[in-house]
Amino acid sequence: MTIGDNIKAIRKARNLTQEKLAKEMGISRSYLSDIENNRKNPSTKTLQSLSNKLGVTMAYLTTGKKMLADLTEDEKIEAFKNMRHLFKKNTKDAQEKLKSDIEDLLSRELNFVETVYLVNVLNFLKHSDSEGIKFMASFIRILNSTIGEVIEDDSVTQEETKKFIDDTIKDMREFLEKWFNYKGCE
């Protein structure tokens, strides 16, 4: 849908006539008609005014896709129910994948370093709060995705690689200092 189509659909859903909306905005009905029929491109100022008068976000007005602020209470409830269902399904899928990966690890002959690493990870998981686990999960996800790209990308300079490593170490240091201070280990 075009911006004009979106404006028209939202206006009609609000039971507003072109004449009433145009009057409230201080523009002519013919100009609003031209916008809705895609004969004129509205300025950002006009779009903002339309957004305010129609009580919707600019994103919804221009893309036709509702943001959280555009949802009715019933739509929010339904969206959260759907999200809860997806979280449950994704959690179950992730747990099955985890079981499979653990079984695979246990079937391998791990060396001392690998074994100690896995023991440390499990201990961290057992003794950490959700904030610590969230940080570590995000940190590892970033490392997994970024390090592979940095190593494989010949256009990345040594300076860029060093900056990435330095930034990563800085973030880790800040997290650990905050985490240990929070835990009372000053």
N, C-alpha and C positions, 0 to 999 in steps of 0.2 A: 504494500500500500504506500501511497505517496503521503507527504505531509498534509496536503489538502484533503485527501481521503481520511486521514486520521483526525484532522480538525472537525470535519463534517460528522464523522461517526461519534466522536466524543460530544460534540454539541448536541446532536440528536439524542444521545443517551442521557443527556442532562435536561432534555425537553426544552431546549432553547431554540427560538427561531433565529434566523440570520439577523433579522431586524433588531431583536432584543439584544443579542450579543454585540452586534456592531455598535448600537447605541451605548451600551455599558462601556465599551472600549473607546468610544469617541472616534470611530472610523465609519466610513459609509458602508451600507449594506452591499453595494455593488463591489466594493473593494474586497469585502469578506467573501463574497461569492466568487470573485476572481481567484482568491487564495484557495478556497475549497475546491474549485474546479481546475486548479493547477495552471491558471493563466498568468498568475503573478506569484513571485517568490517573496514571502514576507521577510522583513528585516528581523534581526535577532531581538530588537526591542519589541517588535510586534509579536513575535513568538512568545517572548517572556510575558507580555501582557495577556495574550491568549491563555497561556499556561496558568497564570494567576486567576483570571476570570473563570476558567473552566475547572479550576481546583485540581490540576494534574501536574505531574512533573514535566519538565522540558523533554526528558527522554521519551516518555509515553507519547507526548504530543508529536514528536518528530519521527519516532520509530514505530509507534503502535504497540510497543511492548511495555507492559505495565511493570513499574518498579514497586517495591514494597509499599511505598507511600500511596500508590494509586489503587491498591487492592481494597476491596470492601472487607468488613470484618469477616463475613462468610468466606470470601476468597482467601483471606489470611489463614483462617482455621483449616480450610481444605488444603492449602499449600503446606502448612505445618504437618498435617496428617500425612501427606504424600512424602514430605521430607523424613518424617519418623519412619515410615515404611522403607524408604530407600536406605536410611541409616541402618535399620535392622538387617536388611538384605545384604548391604555391603559389609556389615560387621560379620555376619555369618559367612559370607564368601571369604573375607579376610582371615577369619579363624580357620576355615578349611585349608586355605593356602598356607597359613602358619603351621598347622599340624603336618601338612605334607612336607614343608621345608624342614621342620624339626626332625621328622622321620628320616628324611634324606641326609641331614647332618649326622644323625646318630648312626646311620649305616656306613658312614665314611670313617676312615682312620684319620683322626685329627692330630696334628702335631701339638706340642706343648703350648706354643704361643696362641694358636687358634682356640685351644681348650680354655686357657686362662682368659682370653678375650671374651668368649661366650659366657663363662662364669661371671665375669665382671659385669657384662651387660645384664644378665639375669639379676644379679645383686642390685644393680642400679634400678631396674624395674621394680623390684620388691620393696625398695626403701625410698623411692622418690614419690613426690606428690604429683598431681596431674600437670602442674605448670612445668616441672622439670622434665617430665616425659614428653609433653608437647614440644618444648624447646628442642630436646634431643632428637625427636622424630623429624622436626622441621630442619634442624641442622644437618642430619644425616641425609635427608631427602635432597637438600641443596647440594651437599657434597657429591652425592651420587650423580645428580644430573649435571652439575657444573664441571666437576673435575674431569669427567669423561670428555666433555666438549673442549675444555682447555687443552687437554693432552692431545686430542685428535686434530685440533684446528691449528694448522701451520701458520695462520695469519696472526695468532695470538703471540705477542712479544713476551720476552722474559720479564720485562717491567710489568706488563699487565698480569702475568701469572703471579709475580711476587706481590703485587697489590692485592690480588684476590686472596692469596694465602695470608697476607698481613691483616686484611679486613676480616677474614674468617677467624683468625687467632684472636683479634681484638674483640669480636662478637662473643667468642667462646669465653674469653677472660672476663668480660663484663657480666655474662650470664653466671659464671661460676662464682664471681665475687658477690653478686646479688644473691645467689642461691645459698651460699655458705653464710652470708650475713643474716639472711632470712631464717636460716636454721639455727642461728645463735652460735655459729662457729667462728667468731671474730678473732 
